[in-house]
Amino acid sequence: MPFNTIENVVVIDDTTLGTIDDNNYPFSVGRHMGSKQPDDNEFVLIKLPKALSMSQ
């Protein structure tokens, strides 16, 4: 996600995080300049090398 800031981080499980970027729909058109289509939303899963401590 090099174009915008990450807007949300979600814990999927103890070794996986999800990062979400909605790209300011419908006003961001930086990737589809000629088509006038809004930028795609992005959801990226990050696998962690070590499990998170999920105890409360």
PDBQT receptor file of N, H, CA, C and O in Angstrom, charges set to zero:
ATOM      1  N   MET A   1       0.824  -1.181   0.000  1.00  0.00    +0.000 N 
ATOM      2  CA  MET A   1       0.000   0.000   0.000  1.00  0.00    +0.000 C 
ATOM      3  C   MET A   1       0.872   1.250   0.000  1.00  0.00    +0.000 C 
ATOM      4  O   MET A   1       0.873   1.991   0.983  1.00  0.00    +0.000 OA
ATOM      5  N   PRO A   2       1.584   1.492  -1.032  1.00  0.00    +0.000 N 
ATOM      6  CA  PRO A   2       2.499   2.636  -1.013  1.00  0.00    +0.000 C 
ATOM      7  C   PRO A   2       1.840   3.982  -1.295  1.00  0.00    +0.000 C 
ATOM      8  O   PRO A   2       2.501   5.015  -1.184  1.00  0.00    +0.000 OA
ATOM      9  N   PHE A   3       0.553   4.003  -1.657  1.00  0.00    +0.000 N 
ATOM     10  H   PHE A   3       0.016   3.164  -1.747  1.00  0.00    +0.000 HD
ATOM     11  CA  PHE A   3      -0.049   5.246  -2.118  1.00  0.00    +0.000 C 
ATOM     12  C   PHE A   3      -0.773   6.040  -1.048  1.00  0.00    +0.000 C 
ATOM     13  O   PHE A   3      -0.834   7.266  -1.141  1.00  0.00    +0.000 OA
ATOM     14  N   ASN A   4      -1.322   5.391  -0.040  1.00  0.00    +0.000 N 
ATOM     15  H   ASN A   4      -1.273   4.395   0.036  1.00  0.00    +0.000 HD
ATOM     16  CA  ASN A   4      -2.101   6.049   1.007  1.00  0.00    +0.000 C 
ATOM     17  C   ASN A   4      -1.741   5.481   2.365  1.00  0.00    +0.000 C 
ATOM     18  O   ASN A   4      -1.008   4.498   2.474  1.00  0.00    +0.000 OA
ATOM     19  N   THR A   5      -2.261   6.105   3.377  1.00  0.00    +0.000 N 
ATOM     20  H   THR A   5      -2.857   6.903   3.289  1.00  0.00    +0.000 HD
ATOM     21  CA  THR A   5      -2.024   5.600   4.729  1.00  0.00    +0.000 C 
ATOM     22  C   THR A   5      -2.938   4.414   5.023  1.00  0.00    +0.000 C 
ATOM     23  O   THR A   5      -4.015   4.290   4.441  1.00  0.00    +0.000 OA
ATOM     24  N   ILE A   6      -2.512   3.569   5.904  1.00  0.00    +0.000 N 
ATOM     25  H   ILE A   6      -1.636   3.669   6.377  1.00  0.00    +0.000 HD
ATOM     26  CA  ILE A   6      -3.340   2.451   6.367  1.00  0.00    +0.000 C 
ATOM     27  C   ILE A   6      -4.402   3.036   7.286  1.00  0.00    +0.000 C 
ATOM     28  O   ILE A   6      -4.084   3.817   8.182  1.00  0.00    +0.000 OA
ATOM     29  N   GLU A   7      -5.654   2.667   7.073  1.00  0.00    +0.000 N 
ATOM     30  H   GLU A   7      -5.913   2.033   6.344  1.00  0.00    +0.000 HD
ATOM     31  CA  GLU A   7      -6.750   3.223   7.850  1.00  0.00    +0.000 C 
ATOM     32  C   GLU A   7      -7.225   2.316   8.971  1.00  0.00    +0.000 C 
ATOM     33  O   GLU A   7      -7.789   2.800   9.952  1.00  0.00    +0.000 OA
ATOM     34  N   ASN A   8      -7.013   1.020   8.850  1.00  0.00    +0.000 N 
ATOM     35  H   ASN A   8      -6.555   0.627   8.053  1.00  0.00    +0.000 HD
ATOM     36  CA  ASN A   8      -7.432   0.082   9.886  1.00  0.00    +0.000 C 
ATOM     37  C   ASN A   8      -6.453  -1.072   9.970  1.00  0.00    +0.000 C 
ATOM     38  O   ASN A   8      -5.849  -1.474   8.976  1.00  0.00    +0.000 OA
ATOM     39  N   VAL A   9      -6.309  -1.594  11.172  1.00  0.00    +0.000 N 
ATOM     40  H   VAL A   9      -6.799  -1.268  11.980  1.00  0.00    +0.000 HD
ATOM     41  CA  VAL A   9      -5.546  -2.815  11.394  1.00  0.00    +0.000 C 
ATOM     42  C   VAL A   9      -6.458  -3.755  12.175  1.00  0.00    +0.000 C 
ATOM     43  O   VAL A   9      -7.007  -3.383  13.213  1.00  0.00    +0.000 OA
ATOM     44  N   VAL A  10      -6.614  -4.975  11.667  1.00  0.00    +0.000 N 
ATOM     45  H   VAL A  10      -6.168  -5.277  10.824  1.00  0.00    +0.000 HD
ATOM     46  CA  VAL A  10      -7.499  -5.961  12.274  1.00  0.00    +0.000 C 
ATOM     47  C   VAL A  10      -6.675  -7.189  12.639  1.00  0.00    +0.000 C 
ATOM     48  O   VAL A  10      -5.892  -7.679  11.825  1.00  0.00    +0.000 OA
ATOM     49  N   VAL A  11      -6.849  -7.688  13.860  1.00  0.00    +0.000 N 
ATOM     50  H   VAL A  11      -7.485  -7.290  14.522  1.00  0.00    +0.000 HD
ATOM     51  CA  VAL A  11      -6.202  -8.937  14.255  1.00  0.00    +0.000 C 
ATOM     52  C   VAL A  11      -7.063 -10.078  13.726  1.00  0.00    +0.000 C 
ATOM     53  O   VAL A  11      -8.207 -10.247  14.148  1.00  0.00    +0.000 OA
ATOM     54  N   ILE A  12      -6.511 -10.856  12.804  1.00  0.00    +0.000 N 
ATOM     55  H   ILE A  12      -5.582 -10.719  12.462  1.00  0.00    +0.000 HD
ATOM     56  CA  ILE A  12      -7.226 -11.996  12.232  1.00  0.00    +0.000 C 
ATOM     57  C   ILE A  12      -7.071 -13.213  13.151  1.00  0.00    +0.000 C 
ATOM     58  O   ILE A  12      -8.053 -13.869  13.500  1.00  0.00    +0.000 OA
ATOM     59  N   ASP A  13      -5.850 -13.496  13.528  1.00  0.00    +0.000 N 
ATOM     60  H   ASP A  13      -5.053 -12.963  13.244  1.00  0.00    +0.000 HD
ATOM     61  CA  ASP A  13      -5.545 -14.526  14.523  1.00  0.00    +0.000 C 
ATOM     62  C   ASP A  13      -4.207 -14.176  15.149  1.00  0.00    +0.000 C 
ATOM     63  O   ASP A  13      -3.685 -13.090  14.898  1.00  0.00    +0.000 OA
ATOM     64  N   ASP A  14      -3.634 -15.064  15.958  1.00  0.00    +0.000 N 
ATOM     65  H   ASP A  14      -4.059 -15.947  16.161  1.00  0.00    +0.000 HD
ATOM     66  CA  ASP A  14      -2.422 -14.704  16.704  1.00  0.00    +0.000 C 
ATOM     67  C   ASP A  14      -1.174 -14.535  15.843  1.00  0.00    +0.000 C 
ATOM     68  O   ASP A  14      -0.153 -14.056  16.336  1.00  0.00    +0.000 OA
ATOM     69  N   THR A  15      -1.232 -14.917  14.573  1.00  0.00    +0.000 N 
ATOM     70  H   THR A  15      -2.062 -15.306  14.172  1.00  0.00    +0.000 HD
ATOM     71  CA  THR A  15      -0.080 -14.718  13.683  1.00  0.00    +0.000 C 
ATOM     72  C   THR A  15      -0.424 -13.955  12.400  1.00  0.00    +0.000 C 
ATOM     73  O   THR A  15       0.391 -13.904  11.479  1.00  0.00    +0.000 OA
ATOM     74  N   THR A  16      -1.625 -13.360  12.330  1.00  0.00    +0.000 N 
ATOM     75  H   THR A  16      -2.287 -13.401  13.078  1.00  0.00    +0.000 HD
ATOM     76  CA  THR A  16      -2.043 -12.670  11.111  1.00  0.00    +0.000 C 
ATOM     77  C   THR A  16      -2.729 -11.348  11.444  1.00  0.00    +0.000 C 
ATOM     78  O   THR A  16      -3.641 -11.298  12.271  1.00  0.00    +0.000 OA
ATOM     79  N   LEU A  17      -2.276 -10.275  10.786  1.00  0.00    +0.000 N 
ATOM     80  H   LEU A  17      -1.535 -10.316  10.115  1.00  0.00    +0.000 HD
ATOM     81  CA  LEU A  17      -2.922  -8.977  10.866  1.00  0.00    +0.000 C 
ATOM     82  C   LEU A  17      -3.482  -8.635   9.493  1.00  0.00    +0.000 C 
ATOM     83  O   LEU A  17      -2.902  -9.000   8.471  1.00  0.00    +0.000 OA
ATOM     84  N   GLY A  18      -4.599  -7.940   9.470  1.00  0.00    +0.000 N 
ATOM     85  H   GLY A  18      -5.071  -7.643  10.301  1.00  0.00    +0.000 HD
ATOM     86  CA  GLY A  18      -5.154  -7.421   8.231  1.00  0.00    +0.000 C 
ATOM     87  C   GLY A  18      -5.032  -5.913   8.239  1.00  0.00    +0.000 C 
ATOM     88  O   GLY A  18      -5.368  -5.277   9.238  1.00  0.00    +0.000 OA
ATOM     89  N   THR A  19      -4.558  -5.322   7.150  1.00  0.00    +0.000 N 
ATOM     90  H   THR A  19      -4.284  -5.839   6.339  1.00  0.00    +0.000 HD
ATOM     91  CA  THR A  19      -4.496  -3.875   7.018  1.00  0.00    +0.000 C 
ATOM     92  C   THR A  19      -5.458  -3.454   5.907  1.00  0.00    +0.000 C 
ATOM     93  O   THR A  19      -5.567  -4.125   4.881  1.00  0.00    +0.000 OA
ATOM     94  N   ILE A  20      -6.150  -2.344   6.122  1.00  0.00    +0.000 N 
ATOM     95  H   ILE A  20      -6.061  -1.799   6.956  1.00  0.00    +0.000 HD
ATOM     96  CA  ILE A  20      -7.212  -1.930   5.214  1.00  0.00    +0.000 C 
ATOM     97  C   ILE A  20      -7.012  -0.473   4.806  1.00  0.00    +0.000 C 
ATOM     98  O   ILE A  20      -6.678   0.378   5.630  1.00  0.00    +0.000 OA
ATOM     99  N   ASP A  21      -7.222  -0.204   3.523  1.00  0.00    +0.000 N 
ATOM    100  H   ASP A  21      -7.493  -0.896   2.853  1.00  0.00    +0.000 HD
ATOM    101  CA  ASP A  21      -7.120   1.143   2.976  1.00  0.00    +0.000 C 
ATOM    102  C   ASP A  21      -8.272   1.320   1.998  1.00  0.00    +0.000 C 
ATOM    103  O   ASP A  21      -8.377   0.559   1.037  1.00  0.00    +0.000 OA
ATOM    104  N   ASP A  22      -9.153   2.321   2.221  1.00  0.00    +0.000 N 
ATOM    105  H   ASP A  22      -9.068   2.939   3.002  1.00  0.00    +0.000 HD
ATOM    106  CA  ASP A  22     -10.292   2.503   1.322  1.00  0.00    +0.000 C 
ATOM    107  C   ASP A  22     -10.031   3.524   0.224  1.00  0.00    +0.000 C 
ATOM    108  O   ASP A  22     -10.904   3.767  -0.609  1.00  0.00    +0.000 OA
ATOM    109  N   ASN A  23      -8.844   4.126   0.208  1.00  0.00    +0.000 N 
ATOM    110  H   ASN A  23      -8.135   3.928   0.885  1.00  0.00    +0.000 HD
ATOM    111  CA  ASN A  23      -8.435   5.034  -0.867  1.00  0.00    +0.000 C 
ATOM    112  C   ASN A  23      -9.393   6.185  -1.126  1.00  0.00    +0.000 C 
ATOM    113  O   ASN A  23      -9.492   6.665  -2.255  1.00  0.00    +0.000 OA
ATOM    114  N   ASN A  24     -10.093   6.629  -0.104  1.00  0.00    +0.000 N 
ATOM    115  H   ASN A  24     -10.013   6.240   0.813  1.00  0.00    +0.000 HD
ATOM    116  CA  ASN A  24     -10.962   7.809  -0.176  1.00  0.00    +0.000 C 
ATOM    117  C   ASN A  24     -11.990   7.745  -1.298  1.00  0.00    +0.000 C 
ATOM    118  O   ASN A  24     -12.265   8.746  -1.961  1.00  0.00    +0.000 OA
ATOM    119  N   TYR A  25     -12.545   6.577  -1.500  1.00  0.00    +0.000 N 
ATOM    120  H   TYR A  25     -12.322   5.764  -0.961  1.00  0.00    +0.000 HD
ATOM    121  CA  TYR A  25     -13.595   6.370  -2.500  1.00  0.00    +0.000 C 
ATOM    122  C   TYR A  25     -14.680   7.418  -2.318  1.00  0.00    +0.000 C 
ATOM    123  O   TYR A  25     -15.036   7.671  -1.167  1.00  0.00    +0.000 OA
ATOM    124  N   PRO A  26     -15.224   8.033  -3.312  1.00  0.00    +0.000 N 
ATOM    125  CA  PRO A  26     -14.969   7.857  -4.736  1.00  0.00    +0.000 C 
ATOM    126  C   PRO A  26     -14.060   8.935  -5.327  1.00  0.00    +0.000 C 
ATOM    127  O   PRO A  26     -14.026   9.102  -6.546  1.00  0.00    +0.000 OA
ATOM    128  N   PHE A  27     -13.327   9.664  -4.497  1.00  0.00    +0.000 N 
ATOM    129  H   PHE A  27     -13.354   9.528  -3.506  1.00  0.00    +0.000 HD
ATOM    130  CA  PHE A  27     -12.606  10.841  -4.975  1.00  0.00    +0.000 C 
ATOM    131  C   PHE A  27     -11.160  10.604  -5.388  1.00  0.00    +0.000 C 
ATOM    132  O   PHE A  27     -10.572  11.468  -6.038  1.00  0.00    +0.000 OA
ATOM    133  N   SER A  28     -10.573   9.484  -5.044  1.00  0.00    +0.000 N 
ATOM    134  H   SER A  28     -11.050   8.782  -4.516  1.00  0.00    +0.000 HD
ATOM    135  CA  SER A  28      -9.186   9.220  -5.397  1.00  0.00    +0.000 C 
ATOM    136  C   SER A  28      -9.120   8.490  -6.735  1.00  0.00    +0.000 C 
ATOM    137  O   SER A  28      -9.680   7.402  -6.873  1.00  0.00    +0.000 OA
ATOM    138  N   VAL A  29      -8.442   9.078  -7.721  1.00  0.00    +0.000 N 
ATOM    139  H   VAL A  29      -7.987   9.961  -7.609  1.00  0.00    +0.000 HD
ATOM    140  CA  VAL A  29      -8.361   8.468  -9.058  1.00  0.00    +0.000 C 
ATOM    141  C   VAL A  29      -6.913   8.391  -9.539  1.00  0.00    +0.000 C 
ATOM    142  O   VAL A  29      -6.673   8.399 -10.747  1.00  0.00    +0.000 OA
ATOM    143  N   GLY A  30      -5.966   8.319  -8.646  1.00  0.00    +0.000 N 
ATOM    144  H   GLY A  30      -6.161   8.313  -7.665  1.00  0.00    +0.000 HD
ATOM    145  CA  GLY A  30      -4.554   8.359  -9.002  1.00  0.00    +0.000 C 
ATOM    146  C   GLY A  30      -4.057   7.172  -9.803  1.00  0.00    +0.000 C 
ATOM    147  O   GLY A  30      -3.092   7.310 -10.554  1.00  0.00    +0.000 OA
ATOM    148  N   ARG A  31      -4.678   6.014  -9.673  1.00  0.00    +0.000 N 
ATOM    149  H   ARG A  31      -5.463   5.901  -9.063  1.00  0.00    +0.000 HD
ATOM    150  CA  ARG A  31      -4.217   4.815 -10.386  1.00  0.00    +0.000 C 
ATOM    151  C   ARG A  31      -4.959   4.559 -11.687  1.00  0.00    +0.000 C 
ATOM    152  O   ARG A  31      -4.483   3.806 -12.536  1.00  0.00    +0.000 OA
ATOM    153  N   HIS A  32      -6.110   5.173 -11.848  1.00  0.00    +0.000 N 
ATOM    154  H   HIS A  32      -6.497   5.785 -11.158  1.00  0.00    +0.000 HD
ATOM    155  CA  HIS A  32      -6.936   4.943 -13.043  1.00  0.00    +0.000 C 
ATOM    156  C   HIS A  32      -7.236   6.275 -13.721  1.00  0.00    +0.000 C 
ATOM    157  O   HIS A  32      -8.390   6.569 -14.033  1.00  0.00    +0.000 OA
ATOM    158  N   MET A  33      -6.213   7.071 -13.949  1.00  0.00    +0.000 N 
ATOM    159  H   MET A  33      -5.275   6.832 -13.696  1.00  0.00    +0.000 HD
ATOM    160  CA  MET A  33      -6.375   8.443 -14.453  1.00  0.00    +0.000 C 
ATOM    161  C   MET A  33      -7.233   8.525 -15.722  1.00  0.00    +0.000 C 
ATOM    162  O   MET A  33      -8.141   9.353 -15.789  1.00  0.00    +0.000 OA
ATOM    163  N   GLY A  34      -6.970   7.706 -16.703  1.00  0.00    +0.000 N 
ATOM    164  H   GLY A  34      -6.232   7.033 -16.649  1.00  0.00    +0.000 HD
ATOM    165  CA  GLY A  34      -7.685   7.793 -17.973  1.00  0.00    +0.000 C 
ATOM    166  C   GLY A  34      -9.116   7.306 -17.923  1.00  0.00    +0.000 C 
ATOM    167  O   GLY A  34      -9.962   7.788 -18.677  1.00  0.00    +0.000 OA
ATOM    168  N   SER A  35      -9.402   6.353 -17.044  1.00  0.00    +0.000 N 
ATOM    169  H   SER A  35      -8.716   5.961 -16.432  1.00  0.00    +0.000 HD
ATOM    170  CA  SER A  35     -10.742   5.762 -17.011  1.00  0.00    +0.000 C 
ATOM    171  C   SER A  35     -11.709   6.495 -16.090  1.00  0.00    +0.000 C 
ATOM    172  O   SER A  35     -12.918   6.270 -16.149  1.00  0.00    +0.000 OA
ATOM    173  N   LYS A  36     -11.185   7.367 -15.243  1.00  0.00    +0.000 N 
ATOM    174  H   LYS A  36     -10.203   7.550 -15.195  1.00  0.00    +0.000 HD
ATOM    175  CA  LYS A  36     -11.980   8.087 -14.245  1.00  0.00    +0.000 C 
ATOM    176  C   LYS A  36     -12.622   7.147 -13.226  1.00  0.00    +0.000 C 
ATOM    177  O   LYS A  36     -13.567   7.529 -12.536  1.00  0.00    +0.000 OA
ATOM    178  N   GLN A  37     -12.114   5.931 -13.132  1.00  0.00    +0.000 N 
ATOM    179  H   GLN A  37     -11.346   5.620 -13.693  1.00  0.00    +0.000 HD
ATOM    180  CA  GLN A  37     -12.591   4.984 -12.126  1.00  0.00    +0.000 C 
ATOM    181  C   GLN A  37     -11.893   5.273 -10.803  1.00  0.00    +0.000 C 
ATOM    182  O   GLN A  37     -10.717   5.637 -10.804  1.00  0.00    +0.000 OA
ATOM    183  N   PRO A  38     -12.593   5.118  -9.659  1.00  0.00    +0.000 N 
ATOM    184  CA  PRO A  38     -11.948   5.348  -8.371  1.00  0.00    +0.000 C 
ATOM    185  C   PRO A  38     -10.886   4.288  -8.097  1.00  0.00    +0.000 C 
ATOM    186  O   PRO A  38     -10.956   3.175  -8.618  1.00  0.00    +0.000 OA
ATOM    187  N   ASP A  39      -9.908   4.643  -7.279  1.00  0.00    +0.000 N 
ATOM    188  H   ASP A  39      -9.851   5.547  -6.855  1.00  0.00    +0.000 HD
ATOM    189  CA  ASP A  39      -8.885   3.675  -6.894  1.00  0.00    +0.000 C 
ATOM    190  C   ASP A  39      -9.517   2.500  -6.155  1.00  0.00    +0.000 C 
ATOM    191  O   ASP A  39     -10.535   2.643  -5.478  1.00  0.00    +0.000 OA
ATOM    192  N   ASP A  40      -8.898   1.355  -6.300  1.00  0.00    +0.000 N 
ATOM    193  H   ASP A  40      -8.071   1.239  -6.850  1.00  0.00    +0.000 HD
ATOM    194  CA  ASP A  40      -9.374   0.144  -5.641  1.00  0.00    +0.000 C 
ATOM    195  C   ASP A  40      -9.107   0.211  -4.137  1.00  0.00    +0.000 C 
ATOM    196  O   ASP A  40      -8.121   0.802  -3.696  1.00  0.00    +0.000 OA
ATOM    197  N   ASN A  41      -9.991  -0.399  -3.364  1.00  0.00    +0.000 N 
ATOM    198  H   ASN A  41     -10.792  -0.879  -3.722  1.00  0.00    +0.000 HD
ATOM    199  CA  ASN A  41      -9.723  -0.597  -1.946  1.00  0.00    +0.000 C 
ATOM    200  C   ASN A  41      -8.690  -1.699  -1.827  1.00  0.00    +0.000 C 
ATOM    201  O   ASN A  41      -8.548  -2.526  -2.727  1.00  0.00    +0.000 OA
ATOM    202  N   GLU A  42      -7.972  -1.709  -0.722  1.00  0.00    +0.000 N 
ATOM    203  H   GLU A  42      -8.087  -1.037   0.009  1.00  0.00    +0.000 HD
ATOM    204  CA  GLU A  42      -6.935  -2.723  -0.535  1.00  0.00    +0.000 C 
ATOM    205  C   GLU A  42      -7.076  -3.362   0.834  1.00  0.00    +0.000 C 
ATOM    206  O   GLU A  42      -7.346  -2.685   1.827  1.00  0.00    +0.000 OA
ATOM    207  N   PHE A  43      -6.892  -4.661   0.875  1.00  0.00    +0.000 N 
ATOM    208  H   PHE A  43      -6.673  -5.211   0.069  1.00  0.00    +0.000 HD
ATOM    209  CA  PHE A  43      -6.871  -5.423   2.113  1.00  0.00    +0.000 C 
ATOM    210  C   PHE A  43      -5.664  -6.337   2.024  1.00  0.00    +0.000 C 
ATOM    211  O   PHE A  43      -5.608  -7.214   1.162  1.00  0.00    +0.000 OA
ATOM    212  N   VAL A  44      -4.705  -6.141   2.903  1.00  0.00    +0.000 N 
ATOM    213  H   VAL A  44      -4.750  -5.429   3.604  1.00  0.00    +0.000 HD
ATOM    214  CA  VAL A  44      -3.465  -6.916   2.863  1.00  0.00    +0.000 C 
ATOM    215  C   VAL A  44      -3.333  -7.717   4.147  1.00  0.00    +0.000 C 
ATOM    216  O   VAL A  44      -3.475  -7.168   5.239  1.00  0.00    +0.000 OA
ATOM    217  N   LEU A  45      -3.060  -9.012   4.022  1.00  0.00    +0.000 N 
ATOM    218  H   LEU A  45      -2.944  -9.458   3.135  1.00  0.00    +0.000 HD
ATOM    219  CA  LEU A  45      -2.798  -9.856   5.183  1.00  0.00    +0.000 C 
ATOM    220  C   LEU A  45      -1.299  -9.899   5.443  1.00  0.00    +0.000 C 
ATOM    221  O   LEU A  45      -0.503 -10.087   4.523  1.00  0.00    +0.000 OA
ATOM    222  N   ILE A  46      -0.923  -9.724   6.704  1.00  0.00    +0.000 N 
ATOM    223  H   ILE A  46      -1.570  -9.572   7.452  1.00  0.00    +0.000 HD
ATOM    224  CA  ILE A  46       0.482  -9.760   7.106  1.00  0.00    +0.000 C 
ATOM    225  C   ILE A  46       0.669 -10.942   8.046  1.00  0.00    +0.000 C 
ATOM    226  O   ILE A  46       0.082 -10.985   9.127  1.00  0.00    +0.000 OA
ATOM    227  N   LYS A  47       1.494 -11.905   7.626  1.00  0.00    +0.000 N 
ATOM    228  H   LYS A  47       1.971 -11.870   6.748  1.00  0.00    +0.000 HD
ATOM    229  CA  LYS A  47       1.819 -13.051   8.474  1.00  0.00    +0.000 C 
ATOM    230  C   LYS A  47       2.997 -12.674   9.366  1.00  0.00    +0.000 C 
ATOM    231  O   LYS A  47       4.041 -12.236   8.881  1.00  0.00    +0.000 OA
ATOM    232  N   LEU A  48       2.820 -12.849  10.666  1.00  0.00    +0.000 N 
ATOM    233  H   LEU A  48       1.972 -13.204  11.059  1.00  0.00    +0.000 HD
ATOM    234  CA  LEU A  48       3.854 -12.493  11.626  1.00  0.00    +0.000 C 
ATOM    235  C   LEU A  48       4.765 -13.690  11.897  1.00  0.00    +0.000 C 
ATOM    236  O   LEU A  48       4.288 -14.823  11.946  1.00  0.00    +0.000 OA
ATOM    237  N   PRO A  49       6.065 -13.458  12.072  1.00  0.00    +0.000 N 
ATOM    238  CA  PRO A  49       6.992 -14.566  12.335  1.00  0.00    +0.000 C 
ATOM    239  C   PRO A  49       6.841 -15.134  13.746  1.00  0.00    +0.000 C 
ATOM    240  O   PRO A  49       7.262 -16.258  14.022  1.00  0.00    +0.000 OA
ATOM    241  N   LYS A  50       6.233 -14.342  14.635  1.00  0.00    +0.000 N 
ATOM    242  H   LYS A  50       5.890 -13.430  14.410  1.00  0.00    +0.000 HD
ATOM    243  CA  LYS A  50       6.048 -14.770  16.027  1.00  0.00    +0.000 C 
ATOM    244  C   LYS A  50       4.613 -14.440  16.422  1.00  0.00    +0.000 C 
ATOM    245  O   LYS A  50       4.096 -13.381  16.065  1.00  0.00    +0.000 OA
ATOM    246  N   ALA A  51       3.968 -15.345  17.160  1.00  0.00    +0.000 N 
ATOM    247  H   ALA A  51       4.387 -16.206  17.450  1.00  0.00    +0.000 HD
ATOM    248  CA  ALA A  51       2.580 -15.148  17.560  1.00  0.00    +0.000 C 
ATOM    249  C   ALA A  51       2.440 -13.957  18.516  1.00  0.00    +0.000 C 
ATOM    250  O   ALA A  51       3.300 -13.706  19.361  1.00  0.00    +0.000 OA
ATOM    251  N   LEU A  52       1.333 -13.239  18.353  1.00  0.00    +0.000 N 
ATOM    252  H   LEU A  52       0.634 -13.443  17.666  1.00  0.00    +0.000 HD
ATOM    253  CA  LEU A  52       1.012 -12.153  19.266  1.00  0.00    +0.000 C 
ATOM    254  C   LEU A  52       0.609 -12.718  20.617  1.00  0.00    +0.000 C 
ATOM    255  O   LEU A  52       0.113 -13.842  20.694  1.00  0.00    +0.000 OA
ATOM    256  N   SER A  53       0.811 -11.967  21.666  1.00  0.00    +0.000 N 
ATOM    257  H   SER A  53       1.214 -11.054  21.604  1.00  0.00    +0.000 HD
ATOM    258  CA  SER A  53       0.328 -12.359  22.984  1.00  0.00    +0.000 C 
ATOM    259  C   SER A  53      -1.124 -11.891  23.074  1.00  0.00    +0.000 C 
ATOM    260  O   SER A  53      -1.381 -10.698  23.233  1.00  0.00    +0.000 OA
ATOM    261  N   MET A  54      -2.068 -12.816  22.973  1.00  0.00    +0.000 N 
ATOM    262  H   MET A  54      -1.860 -13.786  22.844  1.00  0.00    +0.000 HD
ATOM    263  CA  MET A  54      -3.491 -12.470  22.926  1.00  0.00    +0.000 C 
ATOM    264  C   MET A  54      -4.181 -12.580  24.289  1.00  0.00    +0.000 C 
ATOM    265  O   MET A  54      -5.403 -12.453  24.361  1.00  0.00    +0.000 OA
ATOM    266  N   SER A  55      -3.434 -12.813  25.365  1.00  0.00    +0.000 N 
ATOM    267  H   SER A  55      -2.441 -12.916  25.307  1.00  0.00    +0.000 HD
ATOM    268  CA  SER A  55      -4.051 -12.948  26.683  1.00  0.00    +0.000 C 
ATOM    269  C   SER A  55      -4.517 -11.577  27.165  1.00  0.00    +0.000 C 
ATOM    270  O   SER A  55      -3.966 -10.544  26.785  1.00  0.00    +0.000 OA
ATOM    271  N   GLN A  56      -5.541 -11.596  28.007  1.00  0.00    +0.000 N 
ATOM    272  H   GLN A  56      -5.988 -12.435  28.316  1.00  0.00    +0.000 HD
ATOM    273  CA  GLN A  56      -6.078 -10.336  28.521  1.00  0.00    +0.000 C 
ATOM    274  C   GLN A  56      -5.745 -10.123  29.950  1.00  0.00    +0.000 C 
ATOM    275  O   GLN A  56      -6.127  -9.106  30.529  1.00  0.00    +0.000 OA
TER     276      GLN A  56
